[in-house]
Amino acid sequence: MFVSLIIPTIVERKNELVRLLSSVASQKKIPDEVIIVMQGFGNNYVSAVASIQQSFPMLTFVCIQSSIRSLTKARNEGVCKSRGDIIAFSDDDIILEPNYIEKMIHFFETYPKALGVQGLITDFVEGHTKKIGGNSFVYACYNVFAKIFLLNNSSTKNKLLLSGRSQYATHVKTVTPCEWLSGIGAYRKSVFTEFTFDESLGGYALGEDKLFSYPINQTYPGVLYIDPSIRCKHVYGEQGRPKNEELVRMKVQNIHYIWNKLMSDRGFLAKIAFWWANIGDFISVFFASILRVYSFRFFLLHVRAYFALIGHTYDT
């Protein structure tokens, strides 16, 4: 199998990209081509490409310069340039275990009817615990709260909820069917003759993975999986991530867009679930600001964003 690995990146993430490529170069079976979609490099593009090729001569690179910062556009551009039978994606702040590509190929050989698979992010819970102050008990309590309010939560499979939020497969022991795949998904090339990433979600494009992969499972049920033997770490890179007002606006707007595209036709219960989750998110951010996990200004930004949503000032 010819494997193409697509990595969208931005100029601020040079160190993260080098760390990821080091893990790619250390694979027992390296991918046949590594496609890097480089956003925002400008005049530094040529020197950046030369540096990467010099540092990792064992890898075959296809580098694409993009002036537009859009994760969805970058993924689509990478697909257009790929030659692989298997097209895999990775965020630039991922670290692959040495047998990652080998295990991925083995999966597709073992499950010939599967169209897509993602690996297990081994530090998912650890990373999300750090986001709320590093207390594992607090995270466990939040996860229960999140399940009650249909918010994003850790579970045994990737499932899209009626609220437009998601369950993430973090406790997986065997190959398990999923409703959607995360940004580290890998797909057979045939998928891309029918499905593309929605470029309406620009920039950081929170939720683009669900918007792409969930319709695949709806059209062809039972073809997406998570394989816990395909393992990686996600060491969150802070550079280039939206912050403060931009982050809150993106979260509220994108979740509404995803729900509107994928769940709004499910009837009255879906509408209840959507607003129930928004209430839950509002409550969680309020208490997080009281506990000083977030600033009170961050809570006020949520107040503003949800009032804007109620007033239909966001596009759908």
C-alpha positions, 0 to 999 in steps of 0.5 A: 500500500502506498501511504500519503501522510498529509500535515497542515502546518503554520509558520508559528509551529516550526518546532512542533513540525520538526518534532512530528517529522522526527517521529515520522522518520523513526517509523519502522515503515515510513510513509511513501510521501509526506505532504506538508501544506505550509500556511503563512510562511511567505518569503520564508517558504523556500528556506523552510522547505530546504531546511526540512529536506536537509534535516530528513533526507530519508523522507519523500516530501511534497511541500505546498505553499498556501497564503490562506490560513485554513485547516480545511483548505489545507487538508483538501489541497493535500488530498489533491496532491496525494498519490496514496492508496491510503491518505492519512492526516496528522496535526503538527503537534502529534508524536507518532509511536514507532510502529504507527504507520506499520499498524495502520497499514496492517489495519487496512489489510485486515479490514478490507471493507473499512474506509477509515481508521484513527489511532488512539491518542494515549495522553488525551485525558492527561492533556484535557486534565491540564486544560482545567488546572491539572486535577484528575478528580476535577476532570472526572467530575467534569466528564460526568457533568459533560455526559449529563449535559451532552457536552464533549466527553471521554468515552469508549467510542467516537460518537456524535451527540444530538447536541452537536457535541461529541464523545471521544474514544479514550478508553478503547481496548480493541478495534471499535466501530466509530461514527466519526474520526478525529484529525488523525484519521486515515482513509482509503483514497476512494473516500475522496471521490465523494467527500471533501472537507468543508471550507466554510469552516476557515482558520483553525476550523474547530470540528472540521473532522466531525463535519468531514467523517460523520457523513461518511459513516451515515452514507456507509454505516460501519466503515470507520474504526478506531484501532488502539494499537495505532498510538500517538501523543498529542502535545498541544502546541499553543502557537497559532491557536485562537484565544479569548474572544476569537476562541469563544466566538469560534467555539459557539459559531462552529458548534452551531454550524456543525449541529445545523449541518448534521443534526438539525434535521433530527427534529424537536429532540435535537433542538432541545439537546442543542440548547441543553448543551449550551446551558451546560457549557454556560454553567461550566464556564461560570463555575470555572471562572469562579474557581479561577480556571478561567478569567471572569472576562472569559465567562463574559465573552461566553455571555456575549457569544450565546446572546449573539447566537440567540439573536441569530447574528451568526451565519448558519 
